[in-house]
């Protein structure tokens, strides 16, 4: 029997969910032991991730619309809009980390952090949109939990203001409209036979590239200084 979108999202999440204990950075921020500089690097890397992901989501939306997959197109449009808002919220975070405008402009991103948006760009060119919806939605849940933990820690241990925590709050907050769009897109994909076994491979790689992001920031390799 063909699963429903809800069932497929649930089982895919169960198969791909990482062990939170393996994250090398979020627990250190959560207990206040990570230096502010590490949080700054996280934000600086996101300055490069966000515009890349936004363009990838816009391209996925166009591809989906051309294929008459309006449900997936709506999902990716919402993601692209969210990236625009995320970019706006990065500035207060970097200000709180005492990152100058010059450093933000000249920061050299690290390969281990930029592997994630590079793969999302590959998906934008090659992935069936409904499969990409599945792969990203499962990963967003993990990313959201990490952001929630960081947002709490920045207030409790680092004295950051609500404005400075806004970037992490954005992803930590529930997104019921996006969840409904994901369900609609996956269900439409199932109904049209456009969900393939590739969604599991996509999801595994998305999860691994996100792990690489955290690992690279935790190691502080190169520190991205020009």
Residue pairs with C-beta under 8 A, 6 or more apart in sequence:
2 190
3 11
3 190
4 187
4 190
5 182
5 183
5 184
5 186
5 187
5 190
6 183
8 134
8 186
8 190
8 195
9 134
9 137
9 138
9 182
9 183
9 186
12 134
12 138
12 199
12 200
12 203
13 138
13 141
15 200
15 203
16 138
16 139
16 200
16 203
16 204
16 207
17 138
17 142
18 142
18 207
18 211
20 26
20 145
21 27
22 211
23 146
23 211
23 214
24 214
24 215
24 218
25 34
25 38
25 42
25 214
25 215
25 217
25 218
26 146
26 149
26 150
26 214
28 34
28 38
28 218
29 38
29 39
29 149
29 150
29 153
29 154
30 149
30 150
30 152
30 153
31 153
31 157
32 153
32 156
32 157
32 158
36 97
36 98
36 158
37 97
37 220
37 223
38 217
38 218
38 220
39 93
39 97
39 150
39 154
39 158
40 94
40 97
40 98
40 99
41 217
41 220
41 223
41 224
42 217
43 90
43 93
43 94
43 97
43 99
43 167
44 94
44 99
44 103
44 104
44 107
44 109
44 224
45 109
45 110
45 113
45 114
45 213
45 216
45 217
45 224
46 86
46 90
46 167
47 87
47 90
47 94
47 104
47 107
48 109
48 113
48 114
48 117
49 113
49 114
49 116
49 117
49 213
50 83
50 86
50 87
50 90
51 83
51 87
52 114
52 117
52 118
52 120
52 121
53 79
53 83
53 117
53 120
54 80
54 83
54 84
54 87
55 121
55 124
56 117
56 120
56 121
56 123
56 124
57 76
57 77
57 79
57 80
57 83
57 124
58 76
58 77
58 80
59 124
59 125
60 72
60 76
60 123
60 124
60 127
60 129
60 132
61 72
61 73
61 76
61 77
61 80
62 73
63 124
63 129
64 70
64 71
64 72
64 73
64 76
64 129
65 73
67 129
69 129
69 130
69 185
69 188
69 189
69 192
69 194
71 181
71 184
71 185
71 187
71 188
71 189
72 129
72 130
72 132
72 133
72 185
72 188
72 189
73 129
74 181
74 184
74 185
75 133
75 178
75 181
75 182
75 184
75 185
76 129
76 133
78 177
78 178
78 181
79 136
79 178
82 170
82 178
85 170
86 167
86 170
86 171
89 166
89 167
89 169
89 170
90 167
92 161
92 163
92 164
92 166
92 167
93 160
93 164
93 165
93 166
93 167
93 168
94 104
95 164
96 154
96 160
96 161
96 164
103 225
106 226
107 224
107 225
107 226
108 222
108 224
108 225
108 226
109 224
110 216
110 221
110 222
110 224
111 216
112 212
112 213
112 215
112 216
112 219
112 221
113 212
113 213
113 216
113 217
115 209
115 212
115 213
116 206
116 209
116 210
116 212
116 213
118 209
119 205
119 206
119 209
120 136
120 206
123 132
123 135
123 202
123 206
124 132
127 135
127 198
127 202
128 189
128 194
128 195
128 196
128 198
129 185
129 189
129 194
130 185
130 186
130 188
130 189
130 190
130 194
130 195
130 199
131 189
131 194
131 195
131 196
131 198
131 199
131 202
132 199
132 202
133 182
133 185
133 186
133 189
134 186
134 195
134 199
134 202
134 203
135 199
135 202
135 203
135 206
136 206
137 179
137 182
137 186
138 203
138 206
138 207
139 203
139 206
139 207
139 210
140 171
142 207
142 210
143 171
143 210
144 171
144 172
145 172
146 214
147 167
147 168
147 169
147 170
147 171
147 172
148 168
148 172
150 168
151 165
151 168
151 169
151 172
154 160
154 164
154 165
154 168
155 162
155 165
162 169
186 195
188 194
189 195
